[in-house]
Amino acid sequence: MTNALILSGGGARAAYQVGVLKALRELLPARIHTPFPIICGTSAGAINTLALAGRAGDFASQASQLEAIWRSLRAERIYRTDTWGVLRNSLRLLATLVGDPGKGRHPVALLDNSPLRALLADYIRFREIDEAIASRRLKAVAVTAMSYSTGQSITFFQGEHENWKRARRMGLRTGLGLDHLMASSAIPTIFPPVRIGDHYYGDGALRQLKPLSSALHLGASRLFVVGVSDNPARSTFDEKVFHAPTLAQMIGHMLNSAFIDSIESDLETLRAINRTTTGLSPAQREALGIDDLKPVDFLCITPSEGINSLAEEYLHELPRSVRTFLRFTGATARGGGTSAASYLLFEPGFIGRLIDLGHGDTLRQAARIKAFFSLDESTTGGERATAV
């Protein structure tokens, strides 16, 4: 059995994943040096993926270092927050809408994330990934980006596996570097796209129709998925709306559809196929043409509290320049746009709250998690699904 860790995107929301990893560090015995031989991430999840793989030591040490770096973050370490920097980028983006976009030498976006590049260049040791793959401590590490040229979802991976190609998605074996990471985390319009070779790439959550498939292509037989959804079970159709949607509210829903909806939809597909195939004999499976599909056990951890509601409590932590910009777009509690703001809330209070939430949510599932990591022919710790 080969475990894979799948970390979805979500900007600052990815701090929740750090809390989950912290709890796993406490729950798993020290003898498990590498609980996830395959690690796949998208967007901010890609940052956590390479932050784990790109540090020396065992999983416990890597998770501890990851928590420390997240708890030290402020928005200015991720993107420029000075008034001139925010205003200049906004004007450049506006100019491309009313002028000739082909005249620009550099890709534009609302925010300049050059501080993030400097932070990651200092923290991640790509040599450690090379050594982990070479020594077989890791089987594969993967990050996903979207090509603005072709619209395809491209998974860049390092490991001893063959390239693959499916409808609108493909996997390319390569040596991972900083550009792959910056491309995967380039939230559309917010952070600038990144050039790799002859193409520009943006956030991997865009056009990622099957976010679980990369891990399966890389040889995973069990999936540990960490999402950052806003707990949709809390929402009801009866909620009253007293205003038209603001720009930030619309942007928030678009971001959610990219970062959250696809992974939830993919999990639903796995469950549905599992219900369909469970109990079928090998002969029946062959007759239906599904004999090549293999069962996959998975466990998914998602927030028990609404992240949007939590973000409302910490909007005041954002730098004044960013708060002003967000206020103009309606990214306030009253404007219904806190979902968009939550992606940019790289501030200690919000990050710490999400880490603690992920930690608590995971500890409450300790029994399932322990069973998941000790699976045999008669024990299932997660949910049984079928690969697609």
HUGILIN-V710713 format. One record per residue. N is the residue number from 0. RES is the residue in one small letter. SS is DSSP state (~ for helix, > for strand, _ for the rest). NEAR is the number of other ideal C-beta (glycine too) atoms within 10 Angstrom. Layout:
n->N res->RES ss->SS near->NEAR
n->N res->RES ss->SS near->NEAR
This chain:
n->0 res->m ss->_ near->9
n->1 res->t ss->_ near->14
n->2 res->n ss->> near->23
n->3 res->a ss->> near->26
n->4 res->l ss->> near->27
n->5 res->i ss->> near->27
n->6 res->l ss->> near->28
n->7 res->s ss->_ near->31
n->8 res->g ss->_ near->33
n->9 res->g ss->_ near->29
n->10 res->g ss->~ near->24
n->11 res->a ss->~ near->25
n->12 res->r ss->~ near->31
n->13 res->a ss->~ near->29
n->14 res->a ss->~ near->28
n->15 res->y ss->~ near->30
n->16 res->q ss->~ near->28
n->17 res->v ss->~ near->25
n->18 res->g ss->~ near->27
n->19 res->v ss->~ near->29
n->20 res->l ss->~ near->27
n->21 res->k ss->~ near->22
n->22 res->a ss->~ near->23
n->23 res->l ss->~ near->24
n->24 res->r ss->~ near->20
n->25 res->e ss->~ near->12
n->26 res->l ss->~ near->17
n->27 res->l ss->_ near->17
n->28 res->p ss->_ near->8
n->29 res->a ss->_ near->9
n->30 res->r ss->_ near->6
n->31 res->i ss->_ near->15
n->32 res->h ss->_ near->12
n->33 res->t ss->_ near->17
n->34 res->p ss->_ near->19
n->35 res->f ss->_ near->26
n->36 res->p ss->_ near->20
n->37 res->i ss->> near->27
n->38 res->i ss->> near->30
n->39 res->c ss->> near->31
n->40 res->g ss->> near->31
n->41 res->t ss->> near->34
n->42 res->s ss->_ near->35
n->43 res->a ss->~ near->28
n->44 res->g ss->~ near->31
n->45 res->a ss->~ near->32
n->46 res->i ss->~ near->29
n->47 res->n ss->~ near->26
n->48 res->t ss->~ near->27
n->49 res->l ss->~ near->28
n->50 res->a ss->~ near->22
n->51 res->l ss->~ near->25
n->52 res->a ss->~ near->28
n->53 res->g ss->_ near->21
n->54 res->r ss->_ near->20
n->55 res->a ss->_ near->12
n->56 res->g ss->_ near->12
n->57 res->d ss->_ near->15
n->58 res->f ss->~ near->19
n->59 res->a ss->~ near->18
n->60 res->s ss->~ near->13
n->61 res->q ss->~ near->20
n->62 res->a ss->~ near->24
n->63 res->s ss->~ near->14
n->64 res->q ss->~ near->16
n->65 res->l ss->~ near->21
n->66 res->e ss->~ near->19
n->67 res->a ss->~ near->10
n->68 res->i ss->~ near->17
n->69 res->w ss->~ near->24
n->70 res->r ss->~ near->13
n->71 res->s ss->_ near->11
n->72 res->l ss->_ near->18
n->73 res->r ss->_ near->15
n->74 res->a ss->~ near->20
n->75 res->e ss->~ near->15
n->76 res->r ss->~ near->14
n->77 res->i ss->_ near->23
n->78 res->y ss->_ near->23
n->79 res->r ss->_ near->20
n->80 res->t ss->_ near->22
n->81 res->d ss->_ near->12
n->82 res->t ss->~ near->14
n->83 res->w ss->~ near->9
n->84 res->g ss->~ near->17
n->85 res->v ss->~ near->20
n->86 res->l ss->~ near->13
n->87 res->r ss->~ near->13
n->88 res->n ss->~ near->21
n->89 res->s ss->~ near->16
n->90 res->l ss->~ near->10
n->91 res->r ss->~ near->17
n->92 res->l ss->~ near->16
n->93 res->l ss->~ near->12
n->94 res->a ss->~ near->14
n->95 res->t ss->~ near->14
n->96 res->l ss->~ near->8
n->97 res->v ss->~ near->7
n->98 res->g ss->_ near->10
n->99 res->d ss->_ near->8
n->100 res->p ss->~ near->11
n->101 res->g ss->~ near->6
n->102 res->k ss->~ near->8
n->103 res->g ss->_ near->12
n->104 res->r ss->_ near->4
n->105 res->h ss->_ near->8
n->106 res->p ss->_ near->17
n->107 res->v ss->_ near->19
n->108 res->a ss->_ near->21
n->109 res->l ss->_ near->20
n->110 res->l ss->_ near->25
n->111 res->d ss->_ near->19
n->112 res->n ss->_ near->20
n->113 res->s ss->~ near->15
n->114 res->p ss->~ near->18
n->115 res->l ss->~ near->21
n->116 res->r ss->~ near->14
n->117 res->a ss->~ near->11
n->118 res->l ss->~ near->17
n->119 res->l ss->~ near->18
n->120 res->a ss->~ near->12
n->121 res->d ss->~ near->9
n->122 res->y ss->~ near->15
n->123 res->i ss->_ near->21
n->124 res->r ss->_ near->14
n->125 res->f ss->~ near->18
n->126 res->r ss->~ near->10
n->127 res->e ss->~ near->19
n->128 res->i ss->~ near->24
n->129 res->d ss->~ near->14
n->130 res->e ss->~ near->13
n->131 res->a ss->~ near->22
n->132 res->i ss->~ near->19
n->133 res->a ss->~ near->10
n->134 res->s ss->_ near->8
n->135 res->r ss->_ near->11
n->136 res->r ss->_ near->14
n->137 res->l ss->_ near->21
n->138 res->k ss->_ near->22
n->139 res->a ss->> near->25
n->140 res->v ss->> near->26
n->141 res->a ss->> near->32
n->142 res->v ss->> near->29
n->143 res->t ss->> near->31
n->144 res->a ss->> near->34
n->145 res->m ss->> near->28
n->146 res->s ss->> near->20
n->147 res->y ss->_ near->19
n->148 res->s ss->_ near->10
n->149 res->t ss->_ near->12
n->150 res->g ss->_ near->10
n->151 res->q ss->_ near->18
n->152 res->s ss->> near->26
n->153 res->i ss->> near->25
n->154 res->t ss->> near->26
n->155 res->f ss->> near->26
n->156 res->f ss->> near->25
n->157 res->q ss->> near->24
n->158 res->g ss->> near->19
n->159 res->e ss->_ near->12
n->160 res->h ss->_ near->16
n->161 res->e ss->_ near->7
n->162 res->n ss->_ near->12
n->163 res->w ss->> near->16
n->164 res->k ss->> near->10
n->165 res->r ss->> near->14
n->166 res->a ss->_ near->8
n->167 res->r ss->_ near->14
n->168 res->r ss->> near->21
n->169 res->m ss->> near->16
n->170 res->g ss->> near->24
n->171 res->l ss->> near->13
n->172 res->r ss->> near->16
n->173 res->t ss->_ near->14
n->174 res->g ss->_ near->11
n->175 res->l ss->_ near->23
n->176 res->g ss->_ near->15
n->177 res->l ss->~ near->14
n->178 res->d ss->~ near->16
n->179 res->h ss->~ near->27
n->180 res->l ss->~ near->28
n->181 res->m ss->~ near->24
n->182 res->a ss->~ near->29
n->183 res->s ss->~ near->31
n->184 res->s ss->_ near->29
n->185 res->a ss->_ near->27
n->186 res->i ss->_ near->25
n->187 res->p ss->_ near->18
n->188 res->t ss->_ near->17
n->189 res->i ss->_ near->20
n->190 res->f ss->_ near->26
n->191 res->p ss->_ near->24
n->192 res->p ss->_ near->22
n->193 res->v ss->> near->23
n->194 res->r ss->> near->14
n->195 res->i ss->> near->18
n->196 res->g ss->_ near->9
n->197 res->d ss->_ near->6
n->198 res->h ss->> near->16
n->199 res->y ss->> near->18
n->200 res->y ss->> near->26
n->201 res->g ss->> near->25
n->202 res->d ss->> near->29
n->203 res->g ss->_ near->32
n->204 res->a ss->_ near->32
n->205 res->l ss->_ near->26
n->206 res->r ss->_ near->20
n->207 res->q ss->_ near->28
n->208 res->l ss->_ near->13
n->209 res->k ss->_ near->19
n->210 res->p ss->_ near->28
n->211 res->l ss->_ near->26
n->212 res->s ss->~ near->20
n->213 res->s ss->~ near->28
n->214 res->a ss->~ near->30
n->215 res->l ss->~ near->19
n->216 res->h ss->~ near->24
n->217 res->l ss->_ near->24
n->218 res->g ss->_ near->15
n->219 res->a ss->_ near->27
n->220 res->s ss->_ near->17
n->221 res->r ss->> near->23
n->222 res->l ss->> near->27
n->223 res->f ss->> near->26
n->224 res->v ss->> near->24
n->225 res->v ss->> near->28
n->226 res->g ss->_ near->25
n->227 res->v ss->_ near->29
n->228 res->s ss->_ near->21
n->229 res->d ss->_ near->24
n->230 res->n ss->_ near->15
n->231 res->p ss->~ near->12
n->232 res->a ss->~ near->10
n->233 res->r ss->~ near->13
n->234 res->s ss->_ near->11
n->235 res->t ss->_ near->6
n->236 res->f ss->_ near->4
n->237 res->d ss->_ near->5
n->238 res->e ss->_ near->7
n->239 res->k ss->_ near->4
n->240 res->v ss->_ near->8
n->241 res->f ss->_ near->6
n->242 res->h ss->_ near->10
n->243 res->a ss->_ near->8
n->244 res->p ss->_ near->15
n->245 res->t ss->_ near->19
n->246 res->l ss->~ near->14
n->247 res->a ss->~ near->23
n->248 res->q ss->~ near->22
n->249 res->m ss->~ near->15
n->250 res->i ss->~ near->22
n->251 res->g ss->~ near->25
n->252 res->h ss->~ near->16
n->253 res->m ss->~ near->15
n->254 res->l ss->~ near->26
n->255 res->n ss->~ near->21
n->256 res->s ss->~ near->13
n->257 res->a ss->~ near->22
n->258 res->f ss->~ near->30
n->259 res->i ss->~ near->23
n->260 res->d ss->~ near->14
n->261 res->s ss->~ near->22
n->262 res->i ss->~ near->26
n->263 res->e ss->~ near->17
n->264 res->s ss->~ near->14
n->265 res->d ss->~ near->20
n->266 res->l ss->~ near->20
n->267 res->e ss->~ near->10
n->268 res->t ss->~ near->15
n->269 res->l ss->~ near->24
n->270 res->r ss->~ near->15
n->271 res->a ss->~ near->12
n->272 res->i ss->~ near->18
n->273 res->n ss->~ near->17
n->274 res->r ss->~ near->12
n->275 res->t ss->~ near->12
n->276 res->t ss->~ near->17
n->277 res->t ss->_ near->10
n->278 res->g ss->_ near->7
n->279 res->l ss->_ near->14
n->280 res->s ss->_ near->8
n->281 res->p ss->~ near->8
n->282 res->a ss->~ near->9
n->283 res->q ss->~ near->12
n->284 res->r ss->~ near->14
n->285 res->e ss->~ near->12
n->286 res->a ss->~ near->11
n->287 res->l ss->_ near->12
n->288 res->g ss->_ near->8
n->289 res->i ss->_ near->15
n->290 res->d ss->_ near->13
n->291 res->d ss->_ near->8
n->292 res->l ss->_ near->16
n->293 res->k ss->_ near->9
n->294 res->p ss->> near->16
n->295 res->v ss->> near->23
n->296 res->d ss->> near->20
n->297 res->f ss->> near->23
n->298 res->l ss->> near->20
n->299 res->c ss->> near->19
n->300 res->i ss->> near->22
n->301 res->t ss->_ near->23
n->302 res->p ss->_ near->22
n->303 res->s ss->_ near->13
n->304 res->e ss->_ near->16
n->305 res->g ss->_ near->18
n->306 res->i ss->~ near->27
n->307 res->n ss->~ near->22
n->308 res->s ss->~ near->14
n->309 res->l ss->~ near->21
n->310 res->a ss->~ near->28
n->311 res->e ss->~ near->15
n->312 res->e ss->_ near->13
n->313 res->y ss->_ near->21
n->314 res->l ss->~ near->20
n->315 res->h ss->~ near->10
n->316 res->e ss->~ near->18
n->317 res->l ss->_ near->23
n->318 res->p ss->_ near->19
n->319 res->r ss->~ near->10
n->320 res->s ss->~ near->17
n->321 res->v ss->~ near->25
n->322 res->r ss->~ near->17
n->323 res->t ss->~ near->13
n->324 res->f ss->~ near->21
n->325 res->l ss->~ near->21
n->326 res->r ss->~ near->16
n->327 res->f ss->~ near->13
n->328 res->t ss->~ near->19
n->329 res->g ss->_ near->23
n->330 res->a ss->_ near->29
n->331 res->t ss->_ near->18
n->332 res->a ss->_ near->14
n->333 res->r ss->_ near->12
n->334 res->g ss->_ near->20
n->335 res->g ss->_ near->22
n->336 res->g ss->_ near->26
n->337 res->t ss->~ near->28
n->338 res->s ss->~ near->23
n->339 res->a ss->~ near->28
n->340 res->a ss->~ near->30
n->341 res->s ss->~ near->28
n->342 res->y ss->_ near->26
n->343 res->l ss->_ near->25
n->344 res->l ss->_ near->26
n->345 res->f ss->_ near->24
n->346 res->e ss->_ near->21
n->347 res->p ss->~ near->14
n->348 res->g ss->~ near->13
n->349 res->f ss->~ near->25
n->350 res->i ss->~ near->26
n->351 res->g ss->~ near->15
n->352 res->r ss->~ near->20
n->353 res->l ss->~ near->29
n->354 res->i ss->~ near->22
n->355 res->d ss->~ near->14
n->356 res->l ss->~ near->19
n->357 res->g ss->~ near->26
n->358 res->h ss->~ near->21
n->359 res->g ss->~ near->14
n->360 res->d ss->~ near->19
n->361 res->t ss->~ near->22
n->362 res->l ss->~ near->16
n->363 res->r ss->_ near->13
n->364 res->q ss->_ near->19
n->365 res->a ss->~ near->12
n->366 res->a ss->~ near->10
n->367 res->r ss->~ near->16
n->368 res->i ss->~ near->22
n->369 res->k ss->~ near->13
n->370 res->a ss->~ near->17
n->371 res->f ss->~ near->22
n->372 res->f ss->_ near->20
n->373 res->s ss->_ near->9
n->374 res->l ss->_ near->16
n->375 res->d ss->> near->8
n->376 res->e ss->_ near->5
n->377 res->s ss->_ near->5
n->378 res->t ss->> near->10
n->379 res->t ss->_ near->16
n->380 res->g ss->_ near->19
n->381 res->g ss->_ near->21
n->382 res->e ss->> near->17
n->383 res->r ss->> near->15
n->384 res->a ss->> near->24
n->385 res->t ss->> near->19
n->386 res->a ss->_ near->18
n->387 res->v ss->_ near->15
